[in-house]
Each structure stands twice: as C-alpha cells, then as structure tokens.
Amino acid sequence: MSATYQPRHAAELRDGDRAAEQRQAGQKPLGGIAGWLDDRTGAAKGTSYLLKKVFPDHWSFMLGEIAMYSMIICLLTGVFLTFWFVPSQAQVVYDGSYVPLQGVVVSDAYRSTLAISFDIRGGLLIRQIHHWAALIFVVAVFVHMARVFFTGAFRKPREINWVFGTILSLLAAIEGFAGYSLPDDLLSGTGIRAMNGFVQSAPVIGSYMSYFFFGGAFPGESIIPRLYSVHVLLIPAILVALFTAHILLVFVHKHTQYPGPGRTNNNVVGYPFMPVYIAKAGGFFFIVFGVIALVSAVVTINPIWAYGPYDPSPVTAGSQPDWYMGFADGALRLVPGWLEFESWGGFTWSMNIFPFSLILLPAMWTLIGIYPFVEKWVTGDNREHHLLDRPRNAPTRTAIGVAGIVMYAVLMFAAGNDLMAIKLHLSINDITNALRLLFFIGPPIAFWITKRICLSLQRADRQKVLHGRETGTIWRHADGRFEEIHAPLSPLERWSLVQHEVAEPLQLTHEVDANGVARPAARKERLRAKFSNFYFRDRVPTVTPSELEAAHHEHETHDSQVEAAHAPEAIEPAGRP
Amino acid sequence: MNALAARRRHPAAIALLILVGLLITGGAYSFIAPKDANASAAAPTASVEEGKTLFLGNCASCHGTNAQGTASGPSLVGVGAAAVDFQVGTGRMPMAQPAVQAPRNAVKFDEDEIASLAAYVASLGPGPGVPDEEYTTPLEAGTEENNHAIAEGGEIFRVNCAMCHNFAGAGGALTRGKYAPGLEGVDPKHIYEAMVTGPQSMPVFSDTNLDPEAKQKVISYLKAQEDATNVGGMTLGNLGPVSEGLFAWVFMLGILIGAAVWLGKKAA
C-alpha cells in the first residue's frame, strides 16, 4: 500500500474529533444525583439489571437469606467487639465488677471479654447477638444447603456455586471455632486443648504442627492473637469474597424455581427486586435481626463468667463445642480407644483420634462438594436445569441426602451423650453403644424408608391426577355401598404433578466393538450402568395424556350413573310442602 | 362458633390446638401434682438408743443389724455422723430400690430422727461429724476479703469439682448411669458433708486435702453464683453449647422459617 502526502490544515485534521464527546454530553438518560453518579461510574446499567432481577416466591428460597443476614449481623457486631477485645494472653489480675472472679489471675483476653460483658454499656447484648447470630448463620447455611440438595438446584449450570457454598459452610464452621476460642474461658480453652490434641494425632508431623500453631508448647501465649487474626481478618475476607461470588453466580445463573404452570427452564416466574423483593428481602433482614436481638436480650449464650478463666488443669462436665463442631466431637466419643497402637521404636499411632478429627472434616466436606459431579456422571445428564426437582421425584437422591443427614446427626447427638444420659436417666455407656450401632445401621434404614416414602408419594400424586382430589364427601348408593367423591384437578394443579420426567437407567451399550474386540471403555460403562440402575431402578411413571383420557372416560360414565341415581334427592329441598 | 368452625382447616389450627392442649395438661398437672412437705424443727435432740431402733427398722435390711454391711449395703462403721446426716438428710437413704446410685429424694425422717441415727452410727466408730455451722455459713459478698475468698472458692471448685458437677454446678454424667448431681439449692451443710464423706462415686476431700476454710469458700462460691442475677437472661440450664445449639435449631430457626413462609405466601 502506498500513501501520498497531501498537505492539509491543522483545523481540518481535527474535524469530527469532538463529535463523539458532544454526542455523549448531549445524552442525559438520568438526571440528578443518579445521573451524576452514572456519568462517573457507569453504575446505572448494573443497578437497573439488579432492580429488575426476578425472584420466585417460595419460603425455602429465603433460607440462604437468613444466612446472609446473620452474617451481616455478625460483621456489624464483630466490629463493635473489636473496639474492646484485647487478644492477649498476658496474665492480669481481674478487678472488674463481676464479684466471683475478683482477684483471680486471668488472661487479658478473658479480662476484656468480662469487661465487654459487665462494664461496657450494651457490651453483653452485642456479644450475645454476635454469638447467637453466628449459631443461626451456620444453621441457616446448612438448612439452605439441604434445600439446594433436595431440590437438585446444584445441577448444571450451578455445580461451581455448590462447591463455593460447600467451602463457605466449611469456612463458617472454622470461623465459628476461631471465634468462640477467643475469650480464653475454661470451655474455649478446653476446645483449643482438644484442637491441639487433634493436630498432635497426625502421624509423624503432629507434634511439629502443634509447636508451629502454638508458637511452642501448649498453651503458650500466641494462640489467641493468632486465632484473632484468623477470626477477624483472614476468614472473614475469604468468606465475604466467596459469598460475593456466590451471589454473583446466582445473578448470572438466574434463580431456580419450583415447577408449575408457565414455568420452564427458560424463564423465571416471580416478582422483580424493585419494588417487591426489596420490600420482602429488606423486611426479612429486620425480622432476622429482630429475632436474633430478641433472643440475645433474653437468653444467655456462652456465659464465660460462669465458665471461669482458662487454666490447663481443670475441665468442666458438659464440655462441648458449638453445635457445628459437635459432629467431630461426637465422632471422637464414639470411636473405640483400642484403635491406638504403638509400633516398633515406641511410636504411638493415634488412630483413635486422627482419622476422626483431622481427616473427618475435610472428608465430609469433600463428599458434599463432589456430589453434583458424581450425580452428573451417573445420570450422564448434560442439560441445564433451572426447574427444581420436587424431592419425591428424585427418590434416590433424596434418600442419599437423608441417609447422610442421619449419619451426621448420629455424630452430632453423640457429642451430647453425657447430657442425654443425665437428662434422660440413661447410662452413658448404653447411649454410646446405641449410637455406634446407629451410625452403621441408621443411614441404610433411613435410605430405604425415605426412598419408599418418595415412591409412594409419587404414586399418590399419580392417583390424584388420574382420579382427582378426595373431597371428604361420602355418597351412599342405593345398594348400600359407600363411595367417596373425588373432584377432578384443575389443569393448573395437575401440571405440577405430571411435568417431571422419569429417568430410565442407562442401558449398557455394546461391550465389544464391530470387530468383536472388547472395548476399553466397557468396564467404566458397566460401572456407570450399575450406578444408574441403583438410581433409577425404582420409578413411578408420570400420567400420560392417554392414561388421563382413559381415566376421565371411566369417571364420566361412572359419575353419570351416580348422578342419575342420586340427582332427585340431591336437588330436592328437604320436605317442605 | 361458625366463624371458628370455618377456620378449623387453617394451617395454624393444629399448632394452636396442640398449644391449648399442652397448656391445659400442664395447668391441670400443676394443680394435681403433690406438694413438698415442709417441716422444720429447731435444735434436734439426738439419742443413740432411739437411733438404734430407727436403724434396725429402716436400714438394717441392707446394712446389717450391727451396721457391719451386707452384700446389698456397705458397712457403716467409721462413716461418721456427717455421712448419715448427708445421706438421710437429702433423702438418698433409705433407698427405695436397688439402683446404680441413690437419687436425691423426699426426706423420710425429721431432724431429731436423723440426729439420732447419726448419733448411733457415730457411736460405732470414729468418723467425720456433722460440720460446725461456722464453716457451713456462706460468706457474704461485699467486702474485698470476702469477694476474694469467693473467687478463690471458684478456683478450687473449677479444679476439683467442675469436671463432674459442671462449671455452674448443674451436674454431669458418670459411667453406666451414675451421675454427679446438680448442686443448686443444696443445703450448705450437705455440700460440706458430701466433700468430707465422699458419698457414692464422689471422692473424699479430707481436711488435709481441702481445709474447712477452703470448703467454706467453695460453698460461698456456689451460693454466690446461685444468688447472682443472670445478667445474660435465661440460662438454658447452664449446660453449655448443647442447649444453645438446640435452642438455635428449634426456636430461632423455627421462628425464622415461620417468617419466611409468611413472606413467601404474602402477595406482592
């Protein structure tokens, strides 16, 4: 390409340079402060996207909101607590206003927590709000997780968000542990002591790890300041970042919805954020805050003054972690002690502790995290799902979930075995043995029962679609027979009961290729077919239109007979001449 | 009535019905429930003779006619008056039936009879006597000296007692159905006697181990804790995080889900 130089005036060269700017300045889509802000940040587009965001109405979609709000409450109250809390294990003599501890040598962390509780205006209320909100935060996270699991909301394209949520729940539990360890009271010190034991139980590197965490021998003076950094800085930062990603993905994926008339995989039926959900969700924040504040005002949580300061020698009966760490404590209470052994050279292998503390936590959360990928592999389903499953329509998944919850619950209840023993007047040994047994037989039984319940609910749905809803009206026939009258469902009601698809087990394709040679993929496929069979072997077919037609036809002839027989009595007013 | 009947299928109806049922049952029970007998007598008079008669009539079937012990009950020679005063004075003895542990119960004897029984058992061999009132009177909080004594009692309690009786004296489980009972509302004298005699699974805290002043401090700490206002509100039984977790799951989550259901149903 050749260019020929042509002299031009400078002004000519600038022609049109400013046209775009002038055009931009002329456009004023937004006025006032909003416009000013949008000109400088370009926030209008995102905000309008947010405000138009549609949320479907269902109570179970608000469980995650409980978690979000209680997390925000924790952040707010936590800031207040940092103003007064001193993360130091330096020993001081307590001289605050709580009489039964005056003159006792305590750590500065404990002294400052006592000060928050007794000497700082509103301190105890804020402390209790912080702790109750933390408990309800983890509760809500788990319940939200259960909702997502049982409705199959983790399916494509939401697997990553499920993994994010899994990590969030693990972080929430660790954050809670770090938090309740800070006051350095007798109970939390016992918890740190237990944590030290878990760390030490790791083969070979255990004692080194313990020295690393504690900056020397237990208890040392470093663990509280370190846990403090973890609790107020490290984990909250990750928690908030991951939570933001979690929410952003919800926006990207759009909200899932329960099946119903007019709801498909390609739409979301609900109300926009502005003005409906901003009121509902905003109002719910105040409900959550209100309930937590009310409970914090009337119910004690973690009475550190009653526990007393930490001292490695005493321990109190009823030493348990907060509930979300209870399952790990329970696992340790169930594991028999004889799993510990000594090898040559006099090394102790704490197999009574190590697998059920250090391994248990990552193992449990890994199992939760990989479930969507396991199910995807089994079903081979590569489609996007925005319509939720009703739990009964995925019997095997629901049963797996319930079995897992039973297993978890057995461990969690085991952590309270001593309290069950005194409150129910039972022997702690019997309770422990019963729970050991239940840990193994409970989940299979729960699996079987749940699956059967799901299948029979499906059959009930099928009956309802074919024969209508029971009205509670009993008719007596001329020949003395009784019959309950069924009212037909409206098409809208019917749709929710027939819309789901019933998956068939995958069929094994040829195990040999065209030349009669065994295919290398065949073994994997056999396994997959086996799993698929396990998932979808038992199923209840949905009602087809022709079945419905046939059932209606039958009813019509039947009903007309009934009506013919009863019409006079039904219509005639009772004997007034 | 019609308006009520029309609402009988309201979702809240069953919850309301259960609530009303519970209230009626509970209310009715509180009227029918047996009341505690309250008998108080001043300065018990003791007589070994009468004690022996009582012993033969009420205790000998297990402890033997000479209190030498049998297969069903230990020997009482040398347990001292304190043990009798504790066991009978808290209703643990005579036991209603064989069990892993004698539970606290309604007291079956009046103070004179208990003193007589104690005098008889004390006559069998030397043992700890009923403690002097000087040491069973809890120290009153207020002066700095007493406050520090109470705090010291707390330290002694946490080191020696809390592992079974719980940090707040709410009690705790032991093996095979045995338990450390709750300490709330227990007579200071009985707490002292328990420390000095070591009833059932409890170890003995002798005077060389915890001197009488230390025992008094422990008692003072327990009473000070009992008398203290619950600054944080209801204590949920002072049982630690288990009851807190249960409360969060049942009540808080329950209320919040109720609110969510309400919001979800509410029209836009």
Interface residues (C-beta under 8 A of the other chain):
Chain A: D57 H58 W59 S60 F61 M62 L63 E65 I66 V99 P100 L101 Q102 G103 V104 S117 F118 L124 Q128 W132 L135 I136 V139 A140 V143 L186 L187 Y271 V276 K280 G283 F284 I287 V288 V291 I292 V295 S296 A297 V298 V299 T300 I301 N302 P303 W305 A306 Y307 G308 D311 S313 P314 V315 T316 A317 G318 S319 Q320 P321 D322 W323 G326 A415 G416 N417 D418 L419 A421 I422 H425 L426 S427 I428 N429 D430
Chain B: V100 A141 E144 N147 H148 I150 A151 E152 G154 E155 R158 V159 A162 M163 C164 H165 N166 F167 A168 A170 G171 G172 A173 L174 T175 R176 G177 Y179 A180 Y221 A224 Q225 A228 N230 V231 G232 G233 M234 T235 L236 N238 L239 G240 P241 V242 S243 E244 G245 L246 F247 A248 W249 F251 M252 L253 I255 L256 I257 A259 A260 V261 L263 G264 K265 K266 A268
